[in-house]
Amino acid sequence: MYAAFRRWLNRLNYDDPVQHQQARTLQLFLVCTIVATSFGLLIPFFAPIGTAAALAIAASIVVVIVMCVVALWLLRRSQFYKSVFWTVIGITVFLSIMMLGTGLNSSGATLAGFCVPLTIGALLGGRRVLWTTFAVSVFGVLLTMVLEHVAPQMIGFTRPQGKNEAGIVGGYLIVVGLLCVILSRFSTTLYRAIVEGRARQDELESLQAGLEATVGERTATLQQALDELATRARVQEQLLATTQAQRAVIQQLGVPIIPLGGGRLLVPLVGELDTQRMDLIRDRVVQAAVGGSARLLVLDITGVPFVDAPIVAEINALVQSLRLVGAHAVLVGINPEVAQTLVASGVEVSSLPAFASLEQALGGQLRAAAAGAGYGRA
């Protein structure tokens, strides 16, 4: 049964570890108070006082028990501050009733007992509970003082006969003992909270230092990566500029124009042809024809691996452009596939002298073809 009771005491639902420890201490105080005052209900009836006084003391004890039970019920339902309020108010009301029963002159221990609810209120309840407890205790003292002058018959109904050294000493020991227990428990809780707080602070500082180191490393790594990216960007810009320059050179070299004398130019075309390259070839060839006063241009397509209809259309446009500037073109390097493509494209092949190879053209047929077409002197 004792183990079950301890498990019941430990089932307190508080998330804050400090408040959990405080709630355990307050719960222990309430349980001890309820048990002690329950046993104390019979003591007034065996004391050398009247029946009315015994009943008054028993009634005040019942008030304390009820208020402590309410405080314990609230504490078990995680209403910590309400439990503290009912605890200190219950003790304060009990002490005020006891002071009315003994009078101010015989209430030394009772007056000292007010330190108990004030201490609990200050440690657990905060400023509002502390000042409320103080106000109730002051009201009890002032009420007792006023009644002693106005209605003295209402005061002192539990006053002991003769000397009360045992009561004074006993009351002192009870008050001081309770204060020592309360202060000891709460000072231990406070010390543990401070130690845990320092440990958590040290842990947080360690984590912060590690985080700062990690951030510094990541920042340095990121900066290094940014520097590498910037270096790569500069290298890529340089490579792009070099590539563009090389492309320009290749484009210039990709359209070689060879003078053959007598107003004739040889334009050997090598590699695959596309629309962009044909535009460049047309511009260069037309400029060379105009600049060199050429009257006949030999377009050698022997090195072109494939000629389709769009390229044929571009070649035809080149021939037409040369005619506009007073020059004529001869096509060299015609194979059967190119011939079929020329016929299928609808180009007027009769007006475009063509040779199978440059050797045939240079062997004399080019001169005859040019003379027959009326292009000028041989």
Secondary structure, DSSP 8 states (H G I E B T S, - for coil): -HHHHHHHHH----SSHHHHHHHHHHHHHHHHHHHHHHHTTSHHHHSSS-HHHHHHHHHHHHHHHHHHHHHHHHHHTT-HHHHHHHHHHHHHHHHHHHHHHH-GGG-HHHHHHTHHHHHHIIIII-HHHHHHHHHHHHHHHHHHHHHHHH-GGGS-TT--SS--HHHHHHHHHHHHHHHHHHHHHHHHHHHHHHHHHHHHHHHHHHHHHHHHHHHHHHHHHHHHHHHHHHHHHHHHHHHHHHHHHHHHHHHHHTS--EEEETTEEEEEEES---HHHHHHHHHHHHHHHHHTT-SEEEEEEEE-S---HHHHHHHHHHHHHHHHTT-EEEEE---HHHHHHHHHHT--GGGS-EES-HHHIIIIIHHHHHHHHT-S--
